[in-house]
């Protein structure tokens, strides 16, 4: 049995490609293996959707708590019969081929596999899975479909199904990563626990705003990403920490050369002030 959580932020259900595509699939093809779909709304205002398939539920958060708390809320409210939790962002277009393969594959995999994920593209660029043993994952050989991996890949949160027993075993999602790098941490934790990730043959489309931060990201969000990056590389993927510091310097230089002066100043200030020094949140 599957349950789904979709996290919204300043977008209504009718504007979300995730919810509209999922609603069409559940209405037309049923997918009885899916017990419920929780819409967790981080938006400023309540916007309870109308005319969705009966399995949709709506929860509005009084403040934007990001992804980790939203996923943990869903995890704490799962039915005892549910074996898998599918996490979804608001801008992934789902297909019947993906759901059918996910459901069929889940029944055949060994207990060592605790995550199942599709190939995901942003336009022509594969953004999940990617290699996690490099700081330039989009510039190396990309992981392949129809494979099971035991190390060195990262899958993004959206459209990944997680085994509920594993999530409870590790205490749920890490609140040190409220939004950014939560997927990096989870993929790292799966392999740290000697478990595996299976990649489906089906592909989905997803818009990843961080691919072009100058157009889609304000300075506050960029600083939050810097903090998440440093927390991850200083506390978890520590073998890449020195390389990460060098990359920050190169990033700042490129930002300045290409006219993104404010981003460059933020990057340099973060690098030489030490950021959050990898200190975990309380």
Phi, psi and omega in degrees: 000139182246147164231155187233143169234129176244125181257126178253150172216115180049045177209137178278165180300322182290341178270348184273121177295330178297308185290318181294318179292319180293319179298318178298320181292316181291327180287318187271328186239359172073295185052070183296343179290344179267114186281315183203160176231115178267123170266112179258111190257111177270007186291162181297323185242149174292134177215074184292126185287156178242154171062033173266160177306149192301337183281352178284137174234152185235134175225126177257130176270138181293340175218163180284105183263002179080204184266315188302313180293323178297314179296320179294326175299313179298317180300319182288345183249016181287152172291152178295339182276349186279130180258335185228142173244121176263123179260136184223137168277181187272353188231044174245131180267116183270155180229157177294328179297318178298310182296317180298316180292319179301313181296315180293317182295322184299331182282347186252348188276148177289164181298339180293336177274116184245000177216138177233129185219147175274171164287136180233133180241145165250104192058240183265000185262122172289123180247353176198132356283161173227165178289143181249006180261019181214156175273355180235066188293336180276357181246019178233175176299131184270146175302154187255160176285165178058039180228154172246128185246143179247000180190160163062032168227162175229134174245141180286162184299315191293127178078008174271133176260128182247139177290124186299320181299324178291314180303319179289326178299321183266006177083019179083197184279145186282116183287353172290347178236076184299332182218291185281144177067010174296321179292323176298314181298315183296316178298318178299317183293323177303313181286328176297330178269012178062038177249182189229160175240130177256136180253127180286172176272339183281154182240147176232161176254141183209141177265118181254104188294332184289351175293338178219076187293334183294334181261333191243001190225133175275173185293326179297317180294321179298319178295323177297322177295318177302316179297318180294318177303311184294320177301316182293312185282337180271337184248336187238291179273062192292336181293345180256005188296315180297318177296324178297319178297319177296320180297324178300318180296316178295322179297316180298317179299316179296319180298319181290316181298324183270009174090004178269065190297318182295320176296318179299318179295320178297317181296315180295317179298318179297316182298313187273345175270349179090000178058226178266007178057024178072012183284131180288150175288153181272000000 
